[in-house]
Amino acid sequence: MTRLDNALPKDNYQTQFGNVEGAVWLSGSLYVSEFGPGNNPPPSRILKIDSSGTGTVLAATAGTNGLAVDKAGRLYGASHKIGGIVRFALPGGTETVVVNGYNGARFNSPNDLTFRSDGTLYFTDPNWQAASPNPQSRTSVYRVAPGSSTAVLVDANRSNPNGITLSPDEKTLYLTAQDGVFKYAVAADGSVGTAEHFGAGIVSSGDGMVVDCAGNLYVTSTDVIVLSPEGKEIGRIRMPSGAGSVTNVAFGGSDRKTLFITAMGSGNARGVYKVDLAIPGYPY
């Protein structure tokens, strides 16, 4: 495992809790969110990390947490700044709001998002970075149909839903929350079934997730825990001492066999790591 020492610009950007989040691979570069100081919702910026491991600021006031890419190769962010989902035009980072409210109020603090190949968007809305009082009375999971700007409630019964991703065949939606890891069956129209515990007894809660081409799920916790499609632990990627709390993961590199890992904390070991794996993954 290698830490990308120059991934975070050395410009004295004052971070909140040392939070680095939202890793996603796009067109030969890794994109991450880095939080700044301030009251909820806190500021954050998007960094672009090139193939040499050097990070530069793409969007200085993005206000994002999780990042994702759709089938067309466009960059999106879960924005706690505007309380919604935002698309970023590259290379300049111009923002377009996709969806920013439910039942007449902004979302609490959108955290993570994932796209189905037809453009269906799924995202989580905990209250980690929400203003007080919370705009939404419950922490929930939502979906948005292709071409729509209207959110449909998926699940309002999860405690601070966090990471979200799809299986390679797009028939299963995975979710992490404070009350566990869950899976949902996905129907052809994008709707989902009831939540089922996944990996029970292995991962009590988690943050970001990604899948590989065999359908294995990589869940960030204290380390990165690898679960088979049946929910059994088949591997564990242990982080170096002092790396802090693991926040997110993304596959990238020319062969999609490099796993990038973001870690938050107060020490110099926080930041972005990479490890080479034997199996390729998806770049969500």
N, C-alpha and C positions, 0 to 999 in steps of 0.2 A: 504494500500500500504506500502511496506517495501523496504527500501534502503539496498542493499547488501554492507555493509561498507567495507568488505575485498575483494570485487570483483577486484578492481584495486590494483596491488601490490604496497606496500609502499616502493618503491625503488628509489624515486626521479627522475623517468622518466619524463622529461620535455615535456609536451604536447603542441601541436599547437591548440589554441582555446579551449583547454580542450575537444577535440573531441573523443568521444567513439561511435562506429558504428557497423553495420553489424551483429547484434545478430542472432545466429542460434543454435538450440538444436540438439545434437548428442550423442547417447549412454550414457545418464545420465548426461551429462555436457553441459554447455552453452559456446559457443565460441563468442568472440567479437574482433573487431579491435580497437586499441588505437593509435592515431596519435602522432608522435613526432615532434620536431621543425625542420625547414629547408625550403629551397626554394622549389617551386613546381618542380617535385612531391616530397612531404614531406615523410619522413620515417614513418612507422607504424609497429606495432607488433600485433600478434594474442595472445590473452589470453584465457586460458581454466579455466572456473569457475566450481568447483565441486559442489556436492549436498549440501555441508555446506556453500556455498557462497564465497569460498576462490578462488582467482584467481592466476594462475601461468602463466609464459611465455611459450607458445608453440613454436612460431616462432618469433625470436627477430627482424628479418629484412624482414618480409613478404611483407611490402609495400601495404597492402590490405585496402579496404574500406568494401563493402558488402561481406557477406559470404553466402554460400548455401550448401545444401547436396543433392546428387542425390539419385535415388532409391536404389542403391547399398550401400548407407551409406558412401560415400566418401565426404570429405570436399573440397570445392572449394572457391576461393576468386577472387574478382574483383581487380586486381592489377594496381594501378597507377604507381608502380615502373617499371614494364616492359611494361605497356600499353597493358594489355591483361587479359585473364582468366587463373588462375593457379590452379592445383590440389595439395593438400597437403597430403602426406602419414602420417598416424598416427601409432605410437605415436610420431615419431621424427620430423614431419613437412617438410620432403623432398619435394621439389617443382618440378612439371612437368608442362610445359607450354602447354595449350590446344589450344589457339589461341591468336595471338599478333599483328595482323595488318589487314588493309583493303586498297586495291589499292596501295600496296607497302609502306605504312607508318604505324607506330604503332598507336594504338588508343590514344585518348587524355588522359582520366583518368577514366577508367571503374569504375562505381560506385556501381551497384547492379546487381544481377543475379538471375535467377530462372530456374528450370528444369521441363520439362514435364516427365511423368512416362516412356516414351519411350527413354529418354535421350536427347531430343531436348533442347538446351540451348538458353535462351533469356537473353540479358543483355543491360544495358544502358551505354552510353559514353558521359557524359557532359564534361565540361572543368574546373571544380572546382579546380582540383589538376594538371592540365596540364602544361607542360613546355610552354614557350613563345619563338617563335610563336607556336600556336597549330599545332600538327602533322596532324590532320584532320580539314578540313575547316568548317565542320558543326558538331553540336552536334546531335547524332543519337541513334537509337535503332537497335540492330542486333539480329540475330539468327544463331545458328550453328546446323546442322543436326547431329544425332547420329553417332559417329565414325568419324566425319569430323573435319578438322582443318581450314575450310574456313568459314568466316563470310558472311552472306547474309543480306543486308540492309532491315530493317523492316520499319523504318520511319525516314526521315531526316528533318522533318518539326517541330520538337518539340524544345522548348527553354530549354536547359539543362535538358534533361530527367534524372530522378533520381531513385525512387523506382520502382520495377517491381515484379509482382507476378501473379499466375494463380488462377482461380476459382477451386473449388474442382473437378468439372467435366471436367476441362481442356479445356472448350469451350470458355473461355473468358480470355484474357490477360489484366491485369490492369497496368497502368503506372501513376506515378506522374511526373510533370515537372513544370517549372516556369510558364507556361501558363495554368496550371490546372491539373485536374485528368482526365484520359482518359481510355476507354476500347476499345478492339479490338476483333472481332470474330476470333476464331482460327479454321482453317480447319484441316482435318484429316492428311494432309501432313506437318503440322506445320506452314504453311504460315498464314498470318493474313490479315484481312480486313482493312478498313479505320478507322482512329481514330474517336471516338465519345466522347464528353464530358460526364463525369460521376460525379454525386454529384454536379452539377453546382449550385452556390449560397451558398454552404455549405463549401466546401474546395477550396480555390483559388489556393493553391499549397500545396505540401506535400513532405515528405521524404520517409522513409521506410514504408512497408506495410506487412500485413499478413492476412490470411483468417481463419475463423473458419469452423467447419463442417457443418454449416447451410448455408455457402456461404456468410456470412457477411464479409465486408472488414474493417480492422482496419488501419486507415491512421494516421501517425504521423504528427502533425502540432504543434501548441502551446500546445495542449493536444493530446490525442489519440481519434480520431473521428471514430465512428463505423457507417458504411453505410450498408444498406440492399442491396441485389442483384439488387433492383430497383433504388438504388442511393439515398435513403432517410436516413436522420440521425435517428438512433434508439438508440444511446447512446453516452456518452462522458466520457472518463476516464481522470479526471483532475489531473494534476501533482502538487506536493507540491511546495510551494513558493520557488523560488531560484533554482529549478531543472535545469533551463536553457532550451535550445532548444531540443525538443524531436527528435531523429534521426532515431530510428528503433525499431522494435518489433519482438518477436518470441514466439510462444507457446512452452511449454516444461513441464517438470515434468512427473511423472509416469503415470498420467491420461491425460496429455496434456491439463490440465485446468489452468495452471499457465501461465500468460502472462508476459514475461520479456520485459523491456523497457529500452533503452539506452538514455542518455541525455548528451549533451555537454554544457560546460560553464566554466566560470573562477572560480567559487566558489567551496566550499567543497560539495555542493549538487549535482554536476554532477556525472555521473557514471551509475550504473545499479540498476534498481528497479524491483520488482515483485508484481503482484496482482493476487489473486485467482478469477477465473471466474466460472460461472455455466455451460459453454458450452466448449467442447474441441475444439482444433484447430489443424492446420497443422504446422509441425516444420520447415518450410522454413526459 
